[in-house]
Amino acid sequence: MLNEEAKALSDGLAHSHEITDYDFWRALKSIEDELYWLERNRRPIPIDLVYVRAIVRTARQKRLFIACDPAPFDSF
């Protein structure tokens, strides 16, 4: 569960026209790779990295939901 500041940040990212869907995917991939490396090498995982992943993931999900058209065809 994200706090209000994180929700506002993810909303801003989701509605930003400067960030592409590919940028979201690339950011999540980089974060996941970093977390994997830290885990494999038994290194401490910074909580900030976990928060950033949650914010970016939420923003990407919101972006995908915004782009989704629930009624792609005209109603009869």
N, C-alpha and C positions, 0 to 999 in steps of 0.2 A: 504494500500500500504506500503510495507516494504522499508526501506532505503537500501543502498548498503551494509552496514555492516551486517544488519539482513539477507539480501539475501545470502551473503557469508556464514554466520553462518548456515543458513538452508540448503544450498547446502552441506556444510561439514557434517552436521548431516545426511542428506539423503544418502550420499555416504559412511558413516562410517560402517565398518563391526563389530564394537564393540557394536553397538546398534541394538537390535532386533526390529522386528515389535511390539512385545509385550511390549517392553520398551517404544516405542512411545505411544501405546495405554494407558499404565499405567500412563505415565506422563500427557497425556491429561486428563485422568480421574481424577487424583489428582488435577490438576489445575482447572478443571471445578467444582470439589467438593469444593475447597477452595473459588472460586468465588461465588458459590451458598451460602455457609455459610456466607460470608461477606455480600452479598446482603440481605439475610434473617434476619440478625442481624443488618441491617442498619449501617454497618461499611464502612469506606472509602475503596475504591478498589485501591490498588497500581497500578500505570500505568505500572510499571515494570512487574507485573504479567500479564497484558494484552499483553505486548510485548512478553513475554516468550511464552504465549499461541499462539500468531500469528506465532512465529518462529517455534515452535514444530509442529503446525498444518500444516504449509507450508512444513516443512521437511517431515512429514509423507505423505502428498499428493505427493510430488516429489518421495519419495521412492516407493509408490504404482504405480506411473506412470512408473518409471524405471523398475519395476518388471512386468508390463503389456506387454504382447506380442501382438501387434496389428494383427499379422498374425499367429495364433497358428497352422494352418495346412499348409502343403506344397501347393504352387501354382500349378495349373494344367497347 
